[in-house]
């Protein structure tokens, strides 16, 4: 007994030391997390920038763009919802994440996607390795909630709080997965209008989340995607508005791929009325998004968190309304479809900045990880962090990428479309005037160059012709003249070689110097003699 009493103080001291060390270690971890910045990503659906999509978003432009930096050359890896969203989440091109279209068969939210890609998304890395609490609300991937891929009970890895929309964008009469449990919504504006529901859930998260860990919040709105249902208070706005009559509006794409050439020019009055009405409705739905942005910014400000929060505003793809006589859609290689808005504010970002450096949505994941202090080189992402550009929008072109890849796998039907029986099978997204927006062989890949000496687009179609389109965007911003038959042969060879290299790239090899980079070297002997290796490559993946 004596020996035990003699050693008891020593044991208590040892225990006290252990507890102190444990608490200090935990406090150090918490302190390390606490000082990391928060990140809010607001992702719209089908919001263009080329044909005026940002015009009605006055609050967004003031609270994010004027308070930070606006990118005038922001692009997507693929101009379609599911492949593009997969690129945002993974930081990879479609040929590496293997989501090729909006179908389950095209790997959109499939079980294969869930097993191979979801564990590697940037939110999963933020949660697992950077100590972030994560929140998602809105449209995820077009096939999310499909019973053949886990239904709404499936909650993707990486999210602490999950409010996922079942399937594609809607405004009323939809189902949300709230942490894996279905919640149905009806047609009552005050309770069910999806943009407002997402706003309120986001504000609740900001109010009740932990104050001792940084957070990542992603809000993915339905607007301005079809069916373009505005909130009641905005349904009468923009009554006299029409889609822009730019030089490429309602003109025949005589030197373009056959799918563009088949569009009827001039468009019928009914088609023009349809697209003008859709244009007005798109703007009306965006007014609720503008309200969302304002409320999120104000909530962050009231909570004293605004100065330590990056806010990113962008879209999954652009849109066209009448360009080259195509009524309504995305999916095409033209600037209207592949360009998106990108506005960012946050710590150490000077206000009222604008940059023309080219960035792509595969860069969002690496940039957000960089914001969180995660070593991006540990990932297999194809994109690159542009965090340094946020602090200095005038980073020299010599220090930045001069080109990138855009790729798309066309969709069609195995049977003739009733609206267009004369075109036969293989087409899709057809309008009553027998104008189809997509086809199986609307499969293409492009090298988009943005450099001091060139603003160029080079595209090849995976069809029997291996049809080529080339545009000098500097002198032809509306892409009216295809230069494929007149441009210097050496340039064509270099661009063809660069395209093949990018279509097989992965990680660091996707960021090598482009044709108009001073560091670029060209060896004709490295060119493939047979282009067929690329055919149906995405479909086989």
N, C-alpha and C positions, 0 to 999 in steps of 0.2 A: 504493500500500500504506500509505504514511504517513497519508494522509487517512482511510482506513478504520480504522486503529488509533486515530486520534484521536477518531473518532465512535463507536467501539464502546462505551465506557462510557455515552455518552449514549443509545445504542440500548438497552442493557441496563436503564438507569434507566427509560426510557419503557415497556419491556416489563414491568418490575416494577410500575410504577404502574398499568398496564392490568390486570395480573393481580390486583393488590390491590383495585382498584375493582370488578372482576368478582366476586371472592370476597366482598367486603363487601356488594355488592348481593344476591348469593345468600344470604348469611347473614341479611341483613335480611328477605328473603322467608321464609326458613325460620323465623326468629324470630317473624315475624308469624303464620305458620301455627301455630307451636308453642304459642302462648298462647291459641289459640282453643279453645273447649270441645269435647269429644267429645259425640256424641249416640247413644243406643241407643233404638230404637223396637221394642217388643214388641207385635205385632199378633195377637190371637187371632181365631178364626173362629166367628161366631155366639154370642159370649158376651153374655148379657143382664145387665142390672143391676136391672131392675124386679122380676123373679121370683126373686131370690136367687142369681144366678150368681156373685157375688163371695164368697159365704159360705165355700166350701171353700179359698179362696186366702189362707190366714192369713199365709204368708211374704210374699206379694206386698203385702198390705195393710200389713204391718209395715215391710218394707224399702223400699217406694216411697211408699205413702200416708202412713204415719205419719212418714216421713222427709222429706216434702214436702207437696204440695197435692193434694186430692181435689176434682174437679169434680162437683157433684151435678146439673148441667144440661148434660150433654154429649150431643150428638145427631149423627145421620148425615144426609147429603144424600139418600140413598136406602137403604131397608132391604133391600138385596140385595147379595151378595158383590161381583160384578164392577163394577157401577156405583159402589159405595161405595169400593172399593179404588182405582178410577180417580180418584175425587174426592180421596182422601188423597194420591195421587202427584202430581196436577196442581194441587190447590187450586181446582178448578173444579166447578161444578154439572154434572149430567149433560147438560143442554141445551147446555153449552159444550164438554165433552169427548166427547160423542156416544156414550158407552158406555151402552146402555139396558137390557141384560139380560146373562144368562150365556152367550149363544150367540155364535158367530163372526159370524153375520148381524147380531147386535145390537152389533157392534163390540168384543166382548170379546177383547182381545189380537189383533185383526185386523191385517192389513198396513197398513190405513189408520191404526189406532191407533199402530202402530210408527213410521210416517212422520211423522204430524202431532203426536202428543202425547208420545211417549217422549223426544224431544229437549228438551222443556220441563218435564219432571218436576223436582221439587226435588232428588232425588239427582243428576240430570245437572248441575244448576246448582252443587251443592256440589262436585262433582268438577271441573268445568271452570273455575269462577271463584273458588272459595273454598279450593282446595288440599286438599280432603278426600280421604282414601282411603275407599272405600265397599265395604260387604260386605252381601250379601243371602243369606238362607237361608230356604227354605220355600215356602209357597203364594204365588204372584204373582197372576195372574188366571186365572179358571176354564178358559179355552181356551189357556193357555200350553202350548206343545209340540204344538199341532195341526199336522199335516203341511201343511195348506193355508195355514199362516201362518208358515212357516219352521222348524217342528219345534223340538226341543230344542236344535238348533244355534244358534238365534237367542238372542243375549245382549242384553237391552235396554241402550240407551245409559245411561251413568251409573254403571255398576258395575265396580269393579276386580276383585272376587271375587264370583262368581255361583254359587249353588247353588239352582236353581229346580225346584220340583215340577212334574212333568208333569200337567196338568189339575187336577182338584179334590182336596180333602182326603182322605187315606187315612192309615192307620197302618202297614200292612204291604203288601208286594207292589206297589211303585210304582217309578217311574223318576225320578231326579234329573238335571238338566242341570248338570254341574260345569264351569263355564266353557265351555259349549257342547258338552261331550262327555257322552253318556248313561251313567249308572251305575244298573244295576238292583239293587233290593233285594228280599229275599224275606220269609219269615215267622218268622225267628229273632229273638227279643226282644233279645238282647244285641247284635246287629249291625244290626237293621233297624227297630226301633220308632222311628217318624219323629220324635216329639218329642225323644227322647233323641239321635237322630242330629243334629238341628239344634242341640241343646245342645252336643254335643261339637265340632261344626264351629265354632260361635260361640266356644267357649273356645280352640280352636286359632287362630282369627283373632286374638283378643286377645293370645295368647301370641307370635305370630310376625309381626304387622304391624310397620310402621315406627314407631319411637318419635319421629320427627321431624316427623310430620304429624298433624293431628287426624283423627279417623275418625268416620264415620257407619255404624252397624251396624243393620240391620233384620232381625228374626227373626219370621217369620210362621208360627205354629203351626197344625197341623190341628185341635187341640182348641178348643172342644168340639163341632166339627161331626160330623155323622153320617159313618161308622157307629158312632161313640162306642165305640171299642175301647180299653179301659184297659190300662195296663201290668199284668203278672201280679201284682205286689205290691199292687195297689190294686183288684183285681177283686171283692173281697168287702166293700169298704167301703160304708157307707150303706145297709145292707140294708133298713132300715125307712123309708127316706126316701120321701116322696111330693111331687109337684108342689104348690105352694101353692094352697090353696082360697080365693083372694081373691074379693071380691064379684063380679068379672066372670068367674069360672071356671064353666064349664058352664051359662051362661045364654044365652037367646036374644037376639040383637041385633036386636030387632024394629023399631028405628027407623034401621037402618043400611043401607048399600049391599046390593044383592041378594045378592052373594057371601057376605056375612056372614049374611044372613037364611036362606040355603039350608042352613046347618049344622043338623044334627039335635040337638034339645034335648028331654029330657036325652040326654047322650052314652051310648052303649052301654058296658057293662062292659068289653068288649074294647078299646074306644078308650081308656078311662081307664087300664086296665092297661098299654096300649102307651105312653101318654105318661108314666106314672109310672116305668116301666122306663127309658125314654129319659132322663128327668130324673136318675135315679140314675147312669146311665152317663155322662152329661155331666159330672157332678161328679167321677166317678172319673178321667176323662181329664184334668181340670183339675189334679189333684194332681201330674201330671208337669210341667205348665206351672209350677206353684208351685216345683218343684225346679229348673227351668230358671232362673227368676228368681233364686233363692237362689245358684245356682252362678255366674251372670254377675256378680251384685253382689260376691260373695266374690272372684272373679278380679280384678275391677277394684280392689277394696280391696287385695289382695295386691300388685298392680302399682303401687300408689300413684296410681291414675288416677280413683278414685271421686269425689273432691271436685271434679274438673274435668269431670265427665260428667253430662249430663242423661239420665235414664232415663224413658221414656214408656211407659205400659202402657194399651192400649185394645183395642177390637174393631171389626170392620167393620160389624156391625149387631147388633141385639138378637134376641130370640126369644120365642115364645109356646108355652105348653103348656096348652091347654084354655080359653084366654080366648075368650069368646063362642062356646064349643063348637067352636072350630077346634083339631084335635088337635095338630099339630106343624109349625111353620115360622116364617118371618119374613114379609116382603113387605107387611104391612098398615100402615096409617097410625097405629096405636095406640102408646101410650107403650112398651109392652113390646118393640116391634119397632124403634122409631126412637131410643130411648135406649141409650147405651152407657157402660161404665165409662171413666174417664179419671183416671189417677194419674200425677203427675210429681214427680220429685226432681231436684236438681241444684244448681249453683253459685248461691249467694245466695238460694236458696229456703228460707224458714223451715219448720221441721217442724210437723206437726200442723195444717196449714191446711185449711180447707174454704171453697169459694166456690160461690155459687149463680148467678153470672153465666153466661149461656148461651154455649156455644161449640159449634162444629160441626167435623166432620172435614175440611171444606174449609179450616179454619184451621190444621191441623197443618203443612202445607207452608210457609206464610208464617211461622209461628212458628219452625220449625226453621231456615229461612233467616235469620231475625232473630237467632237464637242464634249462628249462624255469622258474623254481621256482614255478610251480604249485603243489599243494598238491595232490599227487597221491592217497592218502587214500580216497579222495572224489569221486573217480571213482569206477566202478564195474569191473575193469579189472582183468583178471586172472593172468597176468604176473607181474613181479616185476622189479623195477628199478635196473640197474647194474651200475649206475653212479659212485658209490664208487670204483668199479672194474677198471674203466678207470683211476683213479688216483693211484691205487695200484693194479696192476695185480696179485699180490700174496696174495690176500685176502684169509684167511684160509677157508678150506672146511667146517669147523665147523660153519662158519658164512654164508654159502651159501646153496642153494638148491642142493640136490643130485639126484633128478629124475624129470621127466616131462612126459607129455602125447603126443603121436602122434596118430592121428586118421584119418581114410579115409573111405569114403563111395563109394564102387565100382559102376561103370557105365556099363551098358550093353544095348543091343538092344532086343526088343521083337520079332524080326524076325532073322532068320539065316543070318550070314554074307556071302555074295557071295564068299568071299575068303576062308571061312572055313565052308562049309555047314555041315561037319561031326560033328562039335562041337555043332551044333544046336543053338537056340536062347540063349540070356543071356550074350553074349560076345561082346567086342568092341575093337577098335584100333587094327585091324587085318592086318597082312602083307601078301603078296602074297604066302609066304611059309606056310601059315596057322598057324602062330604063333600069338596069341592074347595077348595084353598087359593088358587087363582089363576085368572084368566081374561083374555082380551084386553081386556075393558072394565073390568078392575080397574086402570085407568090413572087416576092422580090427582095432584094437586099441592096442597100445604098451605102456609099461612103459620103458623108456630109462633111465638107471641109469649111472651116472658118479660120482663116489665116490672114496676115497683113497683105499677102500678095494674091490671095484667091478666096472667093466666096462661092463655092462650087458644090454641085450635087451630081454624083455619078451613080446610076442605078442599073441593075440587071434583073430581068425577069427570068424565072425558072419555067420556061415554056419551050415549045418547039422552035421558036425563032431565036431564043436567048435575046429577046428584045432589050435594047439599051436606051435609056434616057439620060441626057446630060444637060444641066442648066448652069448658066453663069448668073448667080443671084444678084450680083452687083449691078449689072446692066439690065437684067430681066427678072425683077423681083416677083413678077406674077407668073413666071415659068411658061411663057407663051411660045418660046422657040426652043425646040429640042436640038441640041448641037451635036448629037451623036454622029451624024454623017459628015460634019464639017470640021470638027475639032481635030487638032493635030494627032496623028496616029500614036506618037510616042506617049502623049498624055493618056490616051485610051489604054495603052498597054500598062502604064504605071498604075492607073486607077483600077484596072482589072486585077492586077497583082495584089494591090493593097486590099481590095475587096475580098479576095480569096483568103488573104492572111487574116483579116478581121473575122471572117465567118468561121474560122477554125481557132480563134484566139481563146485564151482563158487566163484570167487573173492579169498578171503583169504584162503578158504579151498583147493584151488589148490596149495597152497604153504606150506602145512604141511609136516613134516618130512617123508622121504621115508624109504623104508625097510633097506637100508644100511646107514641110518643116526643114530647116537648114541642116538638121542632123540626119535627114533621110538618105539612104543609099538604095540603089536599084540594081538588081542583078537579073537580067532577062533570063538567064539559065535556070532561075528558081521558079519561073512561071510554069504552071501546069499546062500540059498540052491538051488535056481533055477536061472540059468543064462539067462533065456529067457527074463528077463526084459529089456535086452539091445538090443534085436533084433529089427531092423528097427527103433530104437529110433530116429536116426538123420532124417530119412525120415518123421517121424510123426511130427517132430518139426516145 
